[in-house]
Amino acid sequence: MKEIKSRDNQKIRDAARLKEQKYRHRDQMFLIEGRTLFSEAVKGQQELLRVFVERETAEQYLDEFRKTRDIEWVKVDHTIMKHICDTQTPQGIVAVARIPEWDLHNIVQEAGFLLFLDHIGDPGNMGTIFRTAWAFGVQGVLLSRGCVDPFNPKVVRSSMGAVFNVPVFIDVSAEGLVRIKEEGYRILASSLDTDLYIDRVDFTGPVVIIIGSEARGVSPKILNVCDHSFKIPLITPVDSLNAGVACGIIIYEAGKQRGISSFYS
């Protein structure tokens, strides 16, 4: 395991830049911070390019090192680790990973349970939604322009690894939804401006479920593509639910209808 002692080293600079979206998009790489996420990435056969560990705790990762000898491992001190990581208190390990590439046409052909997020800008909400989607069998997540980057470090952490296990597609437009609809999918949107409640909606068969932001909801252009809109019944007249919470309720209901309970029998 080699050691780098200067934060001016090009490998350190390249890794630290991945905290910024423009460099993630340019290099098609992102950061995976912490032992739990690193283990999830290895288990999911995520393409890892380089792993940095703190010199003082490097021995804790000898088992992982032996299992991943095809990956470059680098020891650094605590100061350099803090420079690379997004978190204020790094856990002593951070990996540089390749952003997964998925083919939307193939996913549409082979899947049947897709989620479309419209202008979800909060990283915590985005990560929670990915985690819920992964848990309940969503087979692809489509993001409109204006959504937070799914490989933002905060999204990656709050998703607990779901963002590199669920196929994700960015900058999907209303026209893109129309093309998916032409493949036999029904487009169903969560909206307050409807009298149809969620328990009356058929979520079986090929569907795209659309979730909008708390502030703006689903945009009119996207709603125009939808077959139906529905809402969650509320006992008290709150303005709206947190997008992550609403998405969890909706995906659970859809999962029930699609036979997710069979996984537990």
N, C-alpha and C positions, 0 to 999 in steps of 0.2 A: 504494500500500500504506500504510494508516494505521498509526499507532503508539500504543500504550497504555503509559503510564509508571507507573501505580499498580496494585499488586496488589489494591487495594480496588475497582477497577473491576468492575462487575457481570459483564461478560463473562469476566474473569479468575476471579472467584469461582465462577461457574457451571461453568467448565471444570475448575477444581481440585477441585470437589465430586465430579466423576465418578470420582475414585479410590475413592469409597465406593459400595457396592452399592445402598443405598437411593436415592441420587440417580440412579444409572444406571437403575434400574427406574422411578423417578418420571418422569424426563425422557425415557426411552427413547433415551438417547445413551450413547456410550462414547468412550474416548480411543484414538487410533492414534499411537504414538510412533515416531519414527525415519524416516529417508528410505526404507529398504527397504520397510517396512510401508506408508508413505504411497504409494509408487509402486504397490504391489500393490493398494491400495484404489482408486486412480485407474484402474488397468488393469481391475479388476473392476467398475468403475462403482458403487462403494459411494457412498451418499449422504453427502457431506461438507458440513458446515454452516459450519465456520470453521477456518482454519489459522493457527497461531501459529508464527512463526519468530524466531530470535534476531537482533537488530539487526546484530550484528557479522558474521554469516554470511548475511544475507538475500540477497546477490547470488548466492550459490550456487544459489538456488532460482528464479531468474528464468525459466528454461524452464518449470518446473512452474507458476509464476504465470501465464505467458502462456497455458498450455493449460487453465487452470481459472479463467478470469476471472469465471465465475458464482458462485464461492465467495469469501467474505470472507477476505482475508488481513490479518494483523495482526503488526506488528513489536513485540517486547518485549525487555527486557534479560535477561541470564543469570539474575539473581535471580528474576525473574518466571517464566522458563521452568522453573526448578527447582521453583518453587511449584506450577506446573500439573502437572508430570510425576511419574510414579511412580518412575522410575529415579533413582538417585543421580547419574549422569552423563548428563544429557540430550544427545541428538544434534543439538539445534538446531532441531527441527521437531516439532510435535505437532498433530494434527487432532482436531476434535470431529466424530463421525460418528453418524448415525442407526442405531440397532439394527435390523437387517433384520427384516422381517415375512414369515413364511412360513405357508402354510395346510397344516396337518397332513393334513387329508382329501385335498387334492390331491396331496401328496407320497406318501401311502399308495397312492393310485390309480395314480399315474404311475411310481413308483419300483419297487423290488424288493429293494434291498440297504440295510437299515437297521441302525443300531447303537444299543443301549440301554446307558447307563452307570448303574450303581446305586451311589450313595453314593461317587462319586469326589471326594474333597475336596482333593487336592493340585493346585495350579494348574499346576505343571510337568508332572505326569502328564496332566492334562486337555488342555493345549496339545499335548503330544506325540501324544496319541490323535487329536485333531482333524487334526493334520498328516498322520498316517498314514492316517486315514480319507479325507482329500482325495486323497492320493497314489494310493490303491487303489480309488477309485471308489465309496465309500460315498455314498449319496444322501440321507441324513438321519441326524442324531444326536439321540436322545431321552435326556433326563436325568431321573432320579428326583429327588424332593424330597431335599435333603441333599447334592446335588452342589455343587461350587464354581460360582460364577457364570461362565458361558462368556465374558463380556465383562469379567471381571477383567483389569486391565492385564497381569498376569503370564501369564495364559492367552493373551491376544492376542499377546504377544511370542513365547512359546514355540511357538505354533501357526503362526507365520510367515504370518499372514493367513488361515489355513484357516477360522477362526471366522466370517469374513464371506463365505466362499465355499460352505460346506456348510450346508444348512438345519439349524437347531437348535431344539429344543422343550424347554422346561423344565417341571418338576413333572408329568411323565407318570407315571401310577399303574399299578398292576396291572390295574385296570379298563380303563385306556386300552389296555394291551397286549391284553386280551381282545378289545376292539373291532377292533384291527388283525388279530388272529388270525382273526376272523370275516370279514375281507376276503380270506382265502386265504393268509396268511403262516404259515410255521412259526417257532416261537420256540425258539431254541437258546441254551443258557447254558453258560458256562465254569464248571466246578465241580470241586473235588478229590474230591468224594464220588460218584464214578461209575467204572465200569470201561470206559467207551467212550472210546477215544482219538480225537484230532482227525482223524487220517487216515482214519478209518472213517465220518466224518460227511459227509452230502450237503449242501453249501452252495448248490446250484443252486436256481433258482426263487425266489419271494418269501420272504425270510428276515429275521428280526430276530435279531441276535447280541447276547447280553447279557454284559457284563463287570462284575464286582463289584469292590469295594475289596480291597486286599491284606489288610487287618485282618479284615474281616467276610465277604468273599465276596459272593455274591448272596443277598439276603434270602429267607427261606422263602416269603413271600407272592408274590414274583416267580417263584421256582422252581416254585411250584404252577401257574403259567400255562404253563410251558414244555412243549414236546413232547419234547425230549431235552436232557440235559446231557452235556458231554464234558470231557476234560482234555488237557493237553499232556504228552507223555511226558518224564520227566526222568531223567537218568542218575544223579544224586546226589539224596539225599532232602532237598532244601531245603524249607522250609515252603511257600513260594509265590514266584512271580515278581512283580517290579514290574508294576503294572497296565498301564503304558504298553508295557513289553516284551511282556507276554503278549498284549495287544491287537494289537501289530504282527505277531506270529506268526500269530494267528488270522485277522486280516484278509488277510494274505498268502496263507494256505492257501485262504481263501474266494475271494479274487481269482483265484487260479490256476484253481480249479474253474469260476469264472464267465467264464473266457476272457480274463483281463487280459493274458495273454501275447500275444494277437493285436494289442495296441497296439504291440508292439515288432517285429512281423514286417513 
